[in-house]
């Protein structure tokens, strides 16, 4: 309404969102997002041609519930005959907005739905955990790099901090810790220690001259 338009415009102009990190290129919203957002607002079903992980494409008729931009990767949360599903926009080959009305749960809260999606996905990516000793001064850095995959802060006897680091494979845990060099020590499991040793040997062989 005109009564609130000036205030809304002032609020919109009060904040600039620059999603690109320093030294990174601009993050651009996919063109497909506009059409899907319109379908969400208008509550119209969408016929997606979607490419799965095996690279094969299949057509699906979905009820679009909302869009999510997570770290420059866009997702469509939608209802399907098989239940709630999440689709990556970069795997959508084609999308046709139909005239069929879309169904949307009356009590749907997109933010809450997405939290559940994230929790499920993070759980799948945290099947291997390692106990790590790290100097207290590096703990904030480790947490900033690993996010929710770094938990705990139990003090160790030598002044370091004992934390839990997780990923989907032992190799992945080792790769994330390798950048900290000798500042971190993996206590267990042996599989992660072995992967770190293997990475170290590969680096020595590649760069020694």
Residue pairs with C-beta under 8 A, 6 or more apart in sequence:
19 27
19 72
20 26
20 27
27 72
29 69
29 74
30 74
30 89
30 90
32 74
32 89
32 92
32 95
33 67
33 74
33 89
35 95
35 97
36 46
36 64
36 67
36 76
36 89
36 95
36 97
37 67
38 44
38 97
39 45
39 46
39 64
39 97
39 102
40 64
40 65
40 66
40 67
42 97
43 101
43 102
43 104
44 64
44 97
44 98
44 99
44 100
44 101
44 102
45 61
45 62
45 63
45 64
45 97
45 98
45 100
45 101
45 102
46 61
46 62
46 64
46 78
46 95
46 96
46 97
46 98
46 102
47 59
47 60
47 61
47 95
47 96
47 98
48 59
48 60
48 61
48 62
48 87
48 92
48 94
48 95
49 57
49 58
49 59
49 92
49 93
49 94
49 95
50 57
50 58
50 59
50 60
50 87
50 91
50 92
50 93
51 57
51 91
51 92
51 93
52 58
52 91
57 93
60 80
61 80
61 98
61 100
62 76
62 78
62 79
62 80
62 85
62 87
63 78
63 79
63 80
63 102
63 103
63 104
64 76
64 77
64 78
64 102
65 77
65 78
65 79
65 84
65 104
65 105
65 108
65 110
65 113
66 76
66 77
66 110
66 113
66 114
67 74
67 75
67 76
67 77
68 74
68 75
68 77
68 110
68 114
69 75
70 118
73 88
73 89
73 90
74 88
74 89
74 90
75 86
75 87
75 88
75 89
75 117
76 86
76 87
76 89
76 92
77 84
77 85
77 86
77 110
77 113
77 114
77 117
78 84
78 85
78 86
78 87
79 85
79 102
79 103
79 104
79 105
84 113
86 117
122 148
122 149
124 168
125 149
125 166
125 167
125 168
126 149
126 166
126 167
126 168
127 166
127 168
127 169
128 166
128 167
128 168
128 169
128 170
128 172
128 173
128 189
128 191
128 192
129 164
129 165
129 166
129 173
130 164
130 165
130 166
130 170
130 173
130 177
130 186
130 187
130 188
130 189
130 192
131 162
131 163
131 164
131 186
131 187
131 188
132 162
132 163
132 164
132 165
132 177
132 184
132 185
132 186
132 187
133 156
133 158
133 160
133 161
133 162
133 184
133 185
133 187
134 142
134 160
134 161
134 163
134 180
134 183
134 184
134 185
135 159
135 160
135 161
135 183
136 159
136 160
136 161
138 180
138 183
138 184
139 153
139 161
139 163
142 150
142 163
142 165
142 180
142 184
143 150
145 176
145 179
146 165
146 176
149 165
149 166
149 167
149 176
150 163
150 164
150 165
151 163
151 164
151 166
152 162
152 163
152 164
153 161
153 162
153 163
154 161
154 162
154 163
155 161
155 162
156 162
160 185
162 187
165 173
165 176
165 177
166 173
167 173
167 176
170 189
170 191
170 192
170 194
170 195
171 195
173 192
173 195
174 186
174 192
174 195
174 196
174 198
174 199
175 195
175 199
177 184
177 186
177 192
177 196
178 196
178 199
178 200
186 192
186 193
186 196
